[in-house]
């Protein structure tokens, strides 16, 4: 937008209002004791009095500002606490990972499995029980068969079966015999697949 824009031509200024404000400012007398000059400059009255001002002449507003201390009457600890709270606009805050609705309960986000929470919410919306298991994929079913486990087995049982089979087919446990090395490789691949699929 340029200064020669037609928008500026439509702006109207209320001259009476401007004059009234100027007259009100010039009517004020400097609040400094013994000074009779016009109080044209404002200075804050202090903490807890936001929006209230003293009106001084230029000379006295400079003197007032040199001696003004917003934190007068506060010790060092109170001053530091006020400045720290000012960073957030004196609003309450919570540490990261704390649920504000729980009013201070220390529930860390790392303790919550987001996928499990999402599944539980989805099941609750559908009104179906959360115990329902999804259908196994072909590779997952084959991995269970490789480990010799039923398809419903989860968690510690899979790990225990994996450890047992590795001890049984490892060449070191068979006196260096490498004949079952291919079977060991299949067992490791099956366990890795189930682990990635969050079965254990």
DRENZAMAR-849955 format. One record per atom (N, C-alpha, C): x, z, y. Coordinates in steps of 0.001 Angstrom, whole numbers, plus 500000, padded with zeros to 6 digits. Example, Ala and Ser with C-alpha at 12.3 -4.5 7.8 and 13.67 -1.06 7.14 Angstrom:
<recs>
513190507800494310;512300507800495500;513200507800496700;512850507080497750;513670507140498940;512900507870500030;
</recs>
This chain:
<recs>
500853500000498833;500000500000500000;500903500000501234;500562499173502191;501359499088503416;500646499805504547;501375500071505613;500807500763506774;499772499894507464;499891498595507306;498945497680507948;497707497446507089;497564498206506018;496426498041505118;495124498367505849;494032497684505444;492737497918506087;492169499295505730;492747499951504715;492299501306504374;492604502252505532;493764502078506144;494135502943507268;493235502712508481;492704501520508614;491833501234509762;490526502007509662;490108502367508441;488840503065508259;488966504588508350;490183505116508486;490372506559508567;489987507035509958;489174508057509990;488747508636511271;489294510043511377;489797510388512516;490342511711512756;489402512452513679;489076513685513297;488214514514514124;489098515214515158;489107514703516376;489988515236517413;489566516632517835;488269516928517802;487795518250518206;488320519326517263;488329519031515969;488805520010514993;490283520292515203;491075519287515416;492508519458515656;492768520290516896;492032520054517957;492218520830519191;491828522289518981;490757522537518218;490310523913517978;491370524695517215;492010524050516222;493061524723515471;494261525014516352;494625524068517217;495750524281518127;495459525430519087;494238525483519601;493878526542520543;493904527902519850;493460527975518580;493465529241517853;494890529733517652;495823528804517366;497220529179517173;497822529675518480;497545528997519565;498137529398520850;497503530668521384;496303531041520914;495667532281521358;496332533510520748;497011533346519581;497649534486518940;498864534937519730;499025536246519788;500189536823520451;501134537311519363;502424537215519600;503438537663518640;503183539125518290;503201539420516982;502911540759516495;504110541703516601;505250541196517022;506435542041517194;506175543004518346;506520544235518167;506211545258519176;506899544949520500;506099544868521560;506616544631522906;506778543166523275;506471542232522340;506625540804522633;505281540231523047;505272539425524111;504026538849524612;503976537329524453;504956536754523723;504960535304523521;503896534915522490;503652533618522380;502648533114521437;503143533278520002;502246533734519117;502580533903517696;502332532618516939;503258531693517040;503081530353516466;503606530218515043;504368531200514575;504985531103513238;504486532248512370;504086531914511154;503570532956510280;504637533399509284;504536534666508872;505463535254507898;504643536080506911;505002536071505629;504205536792504619;504252538305504830;503136538961504532;503066540411504706;503703541164503547;503811540570502387;504505541232501284;503835541028499944;504409541689498930;503923541584497563;502503542143497467;501685541570496652;500278541939496442;499410541672497667;499906540918498616;499096540571499785;499217539064500031;499064538303498975;499163536844499086;498071536312499999;498438535419500886;497482534818501815;497363535585503125;497977536766503232;497981537530504483;499313537309505186;499249537064506494;500464536733507239;500530537508508549;501779537752508968;502058538202510332;502281536938511156;501989536993512449;502255535858513331;503256536293514385;504409535593514407;505493535930515326;505896534707516134;506621534965517187;507259533865517922;508486533443517113;509130532359517492;510251531808516722;511386532816516594;511739533496517668;512853534454517643;512576535606516683;511364536149516736;511048537299515905;510747536931514455;510254535735514185;510050535329512797;511391535171512095;512403534720512841;513751534624512257;514287536010511919;514109536968512814;514575538333512571;513826538952511383;512526538722511311;511706539258510220;512146538663508883;512377537353508846;512763536691507598;514133537151507100;515049537501508023;516373537978507604;516263539319506887;515335540167507303;515223541492506710;514146541567505628;513404540492505384;512292540511504433;512804540577503005;512236541467502179;512592541596500777;511311541715499960;511010540711499196;509783540688498398;509764541824497378;510948542206496878;511038543209495818;511321544611496340;511103544877497600;511355546224498121;510408547211497442;510940548377497085;510155549383496389;510208549251494879;510899548238494356;511030548056492904;512478548310492505;512694548970491355;514064549147490883;514515547872490162;515759547854489696;516327546639489088;515571546206487835;515180547155487002;514468546792485760;513100546181486070;512385546739487035;511091546185487416;511250544795488012;512308544597488791;512563543278489390;512832542238488315;513695542602487333;513998541668486247;512746541338485430;511935542358485144;510705542133484377;509748541221485139;509643541413486443;508766540565487263;509255539117487250;510566538925487398;511119537570487414;510963536895486047;511130537672484963;510959537100483617;509502536678483407;508550537520483850;507138537182483717;506745536011484605;507459535826485717;507148534733486636;507412533374485996;508277533328484978;508564532055484307;507320531479483640;506406532339483203;505177531883482562;503970532088483458;504201532325484743;503097532492485677;502342533790485446;503046534801484905;502464536124484637;501283536039483661;501344535039482749;500316534915481718;500879535452480402;500040535957479508;500544536480478234;501064535351477357;502107535633476606;502694534638475705;502913535275474340;503108534415473304;503385534875471959;504627534180471463;505289534798470497;506459534178469897;506029532952469109;506955531996468929;506659530802468152;506326531188466717;505319530544466149;504952530779464770;503973531909464579;503535532532465668;502587533627465555;501199533100465875;500244533432465043;498876532982465234;498239533815466333;497897533201467455;497325533928468584;495979534537468218;495209533892467344;493897534407466947;494032535692466139;495146535849465440;495341537035464609;495820538215465434;495941538052466738;496297539125467672;497553539860467244;498632539122467125;499915539766466902;500359539848465462;499600539362464502;500067539380463122;501222538410462988;502272538815462307;503483538008462193;503373537039461016;502572535992461147;502414534998460079;503288533800460412;504448533688459782;505375532600460086;504848531300459493;505079530202460231;504603528897459766;505323528485458491;506554528970458304;507308528556457121;506694529102455833;505854530146455926;505227530711454738;504002529916454299;503556528976455098;502322528253454807;502665526850454309;502105526482453160;502286525122452653;501213524253453301;501581523333454201;500573522563454921;499717521682454009;500312521164452938;499527520301452051;498476521102451294;498859522306450840;497895523145450122;496767523582451046;497116523924452286;496096524336453255;495141523184453554;495678521964453676;494839520794453956;493915520492452778;494456520620451555;493617520383450376;492488521405450297;492811522676450598;491790523726450527;490694523483451566;491085523066452776;490084522765453814;489210521588453403;489825520557452822;489065519384452404;488081519746451286;488519520564450338;487632520985449255;486480521834449785;486774522691450746;485728523548451316;484674522705452039;485127521648452718;484173520765453415;483279520035452427;483841519643451304;483067518915450305;482204519846449468;482512521138449491;481750522101448711;482113522091447243;483308521568446915;483740521525445521;484778522617445299;484935523099444083;485932524142443822;487348523602444007;488246524473444453;489624524056444717;490446523927443441;489928524398442290;490686524375441046;490734522982440418;489973522032440926;489941520677440364;491309520021440497;491794519449439418;493106518798439411;492927517289439591;493826516684440349;493734515229440499;494142514529439195;493690513314439020;494012512540437825;495497512196437838;496142512331436674;497575512060436571;497846510560436640;498947510220437250;499403508834437254;500092508566435916;500290507306435611;500857506929434309;502256507509434123;503099507445435161;504467507968435053;504465509481434872;503548510172435558;503468511625435430;503028512022434024;502047511305433496;501578511579432123;502699511340431125;503472510265431324;504595509959430428;505677511036430526;505870511589431740;506867512653431928;506455513913431157;505150514250431198;504674515400430423;504897515167428931;504633513934428490;504810513608427071;506289513690426674;507176513260427557;508617513309427289;509075514746427097;508516515651427904;508890517066427784;508110517772426671;507133517070426076;506338517641424986;505386518715425480;504789518507426644;503884519479427257;502487518898427422;501494519803427424;500123519374427731;500049519020429215;499124518137429570;499046517652430955;498546518710431939;497995519819431435;497483520870432327;498549521889432714;499704521848432068;500763522843432308;501357522640433707;501671523779434390;502243523720435740;503332524775435898;504139524614436950;505074525625437420;506142526081436448;506161527395436172;507237528032435402;507303527519433965;506172527147433393;506185526640432016;506965525331431911;506828524467432924;507571523190432922;509062523472433032;509442524391433928;510865524724434102;511454525313432827;510704526206432193;511193526827430961;511405525787429864;510443524875429720;510560523820428698;511751522898429002;511958522593430284;513086521735430695;514412522394430323;514557523668430626;515810524373430312;516063524397428807;515028524639428042;515160524679426585;515630523326426039;515006522233426520;515364520902426024;516766520486426459;517171520873427677;518521520527428139;519560521244427291;519313522516426989;520258523258426137;520326522655424734;519206522180424256;519152521623422904;519868520274422815;519742519406423823;520268518034423743;521570517811424504;522105518816425157;523347518636425924;524517518465424950;525433517528425251;526572517297424337;527435518545424118;527575519399425115;528393520608424963;527775521559423941;526438521582423886;525769522460422913;525817521882421500;526122520576421380;526166519906420075;527591519572419652;528530520324420126;529936520114419725;530497518790420206;530052518285421352;530570517039421913;529881515797421376;528873515950420539;528135514817419977;527287514179421086;527507512879421335;526812512180422422;525628511363421909;525198511599420723;524107510799420158;522765511073420851;522589512254421362;521311512574422022;521416512486423560;522426511783424057;522631511655425509;521490510888426178;520973509871425534;519849509098426095;518603509968426199;518368510773425170;517211511692425210;517364512693426351;518584513192426567;518841514137427663;518555513468429009;518970512226429159;518720511490430406;517219511347430660;516450511044429610;514984510929429752;514363512262430183;514845513346429609;514323514682429946;514604515001431417;515794514731431861;516162515006433265;515317514156434211;515137512871433887;514321511997434741;512866512451434779;512336512878433631;510950513344433574;510774514602434418;511718515532434307;511619516772435087;511742516483436584;512649515604436955;512821515232438363;511553514633438931;510891513774438165;509641513148438601;508554514201438813;508416515135437873;507400516177437997;507693517115439169;508951517370439391;509341518241440506;509009517571441843;509303516291441965;508983515561443203;507468515473443431;506711515450442332;505261515370442441;504616516749442601;505437517791442790;504983519177443040;504225519788441868;504620519439440644;504026520092439491;504775521375439145;506015521479439632;506807522692439382;507719522982440565;
</recs>
